[in-house]
Amino acid sequence: MSERFDDAALQDACLDLARVVLAAGHSQVSNDILETLADRFHREVADFAPGIARAGRDPNLLTRAVHYIIDAHALPLMGTDLEWFRQALVCLVELAVPGIALSDKGGAFLRDVQLGIEQSLGDLE
């Protein structure tokens, strides 16, 4: 599968993420700060695209991962530290595009993830 990487969609998702984590009640965040953080998120994510494409997968899954992070992990007032984001992204990419062999014990967790995914997808229907 060689999907065209939609960088503009990724940039939009990163801007949405920046809006969520910088939300500070009624305070207005400057566009410069918002765009700077969105660019930092974008750089972190875009680095994964070539490896995902080399694995034969759609690199646009990165945009979907950012939207998932917005829904499931991003909280207002998380600030500008990206470590939480890096860790979440690495975990999601590894689940979506496995790159390492797992032990039986580690692999057993994937069954739990599979059940959770089935439950979440059922909730969407």
N, C-alpha and C positions, 0 to 999 in steps of 0.2 A: 504494500500500500504506500503510495507516495502522494500524500495529500499536500496541497500547497499551504504553507504556514501563513495564517492570517495574523500578521503582526499588529495590525490596527485593532483587531478584536481583543488581542492580548493587552494592548495599551489601554483600551477602554476598561477592561476588567481590572487592571492594576489601579486605574484611577478610581474606580468604584471601591476597591479595597482600601485605598488611601482615605477616601471619604469616611468609610466606616471607622477605621482605627483612629482617625483624628477628630472624630465627632466629640465635641466638648460641651455638651448641653446646649446652651443658647449662644455660645461664643462662635464667632465666624473665623475660620482658618483662612489665612491668605492663600491666594492661588499659587504663589511661589512655593510655599511650604507643601501644599497639596501636590503640585506637579513634581516637585523634587522627590517626595516620598514615592509617588507613583512610578517615577523613573527608576528609583532604587529597586522597587518590587519587580519592575519589568526586566532590569538587568539580571536579577537573580533567576527569574523564570526562563528567560530567553536562552541562558546558558545550557539548559537541558534539551532544547529543541534538536540540535544536531544528533545527539546520542539516541534520542527517541526515534528520529527518522532513520538512523542507521539500523535500529532494531526492527525496522519495517512497520512501525506504528505511526499513527496520525499525530504529528506534533501539536495539533490543535487541542489535544487532550489537556495541554497545559492551561489553556484558557478555561476549560471546564474545571480543572483543578482549582484555579483561582476563585471561580464562582462557588465551588464547594467550600473552600476555605472561608469565603465571605459568609456563607450560610451557617457553617458549623463551628468555626473557630475564631473568627475575627470579632473583637469586642471594641466598643468605643473606648477611647482613652488608652489604647495599647501603646501609643506613642510611636517613636521613630526607630526603636531598636528592632532589627530584622531577624534576630536569632530565632524567635518563635516561628517566624514565617519560613525560614530556611529548613528548620527541623520538620515542620508539617509538610512542606513541599517534597523534601527528600523521601519521607515516608509514603506519601501518596504516589509519587512517581514509581517507587519500588513496588508498590502494590499493583499499579497499572501496567508497568513494564518491568517484570522481574529481571534482575540482573545477577542474582546470586542464588546458589543452591542452598536450600534450607534443610536443616535436620528434621527428623520426624517430629520432634517436640516443637520446634519453631514452626514447621509447616502445619501442625495441627491448628495453630491460631488462624490460618487461612480459612478453615471451615467455619470458625466463629465469624470471621469477616464476611464470608459468603452468606451466612444466615442473616447477618445484619443488612447486607445489601439487598437480599431478597425481601426482607421486611420493609426497608425503605422504598424499594421500587413498588411494592404492593401498596404502600401509602400514597404513591403518586398516581395510581390508577383510579 
